[in-house]
Amino acid sequence: MDNEIDVPPFFLCPISLEIMKDPVTVSTGITYDRESIETWLFSAKNNTCPVTKQQLSSSDFSDLTPNHTLRRLIQSWCTINASHGIQRIPTPKPPVNRNQISKLLKDASRSTTVNQIKCLRKLKSIASGSETNKRCMEAAGAVDFLASVVNNNIDCSSSDHHDDDDDDEALKNSPSDEALSMLYNLHVSEAGLKNLIGFKNGEFVNSLTRILQKGTYDSRAYAVFLLKSMCEVAEPVHLLHLRTELFVELVQVLKDQISHKATKAALHALIQISSWGRNSHGAGLAIVSKKILRVSTMANDRAVRILLSVAKFSATPVVVQEMLKLGVVAKLCLSLQVDSGSKTKEKAREILKIHAKAWKNSPCIPTNLASAYPAFA
């Protein structure tokens, strides 16, 4: 694009400061590029107009108004200035509506396994089009539908999904895998996540636990990501009744090191659920402490946050002694001597002070680390 060409200022999105490809107007009368305002509203979870700072109406979250007149002006201007290297902006595809999504969901629920996977992939393609499409799909009941697909196909393997005449090499995953991937990429709202954790009396959480037990690396990662998001918004009553198997599998994710992102998500989920007294286990303490100084500064902080929750809320005499015998206390002392991050050091020091009477003079702490033990508060 020629730098000497002056772009009319009202062609520019107030957020991105770039020429708008799909101008839409919000209730305050300000026009933005659809992608920019959707990111502002949905990904960043804001509820105000970026320019006026006024609170936006509920309709802005479900139905942004296309500014067709401005789009045509921008397209005409681009055509006129084509000789300067400016490309014409194509007419954007309109967002899907709720009726279209409802029909696809109905078709998917009635289809054979192979056709159901194709329907799910079509829905996934639609969702990737825009944040508006994602919210439309959630409003049409896609979250409950996808959770049901996961529950109903949890024991199926991908080899069971091919008809004899099916030559589509792309259809390698099970409906459960496809639905799980889509749930993650749908960026489910807080209300939707709360519904998932209690879906059918916890059946969906149990399904995620089984995926963690025997799923592929990808499906296990998606399960961990969803569990992290669900635990962040869950009511205490749901966190207090989680099954032991879930803790075992979250710890196994840490052992298997599926990916740095999955490790961080597992640690984050454990942070959320370890603040409740019944949710502590010695093996979990050992694995979590091993992640300190071995993954990243962020992982250090999250692992120590988990241990701090245990130290504050679950510190029965048995747990306190387990932390000592398993080397957790020694690792906390070590984190004070090396570059583990200021937040990690602050939390480690707090843990060590909380149980100083039980740990300070213990022979279980190596002599080279004992000097790092903080003084009594």
Secondary structure, DSSP 8 states (H G I E B T S, - for coil): --TT----GGGB-TTT-SB-SSEEE-TTS-EEEHHHHHIIIIIS---B-TTT--B--GGGGT--EE-HHHHHHHHHHHHHTGGGT------------HHHHHHHHHHHHHS-HHHHHHHHHHHHHHHTT-HHHHHHHHHTTHHHHHHHHHHHTTT--GGGG--TT---TT--S-HHHHHHHHHHHTT--HHHHHHHHTTTTTHHHHHHHHHHHH--HHHHHHHHHHHHHHHHH--HHHHTT--HHHHHHHHHHHHHT--HHHHHHHHHHHHHHTTSTT---HHHHHHHHHTTTTS-HHHHHHHHHHHHHHHHHS--HHHHHHHHHTTHHHHHHHHHHS---HHHHHHHHHHHHHTHHHHTT-TTS-HHHHTTS----
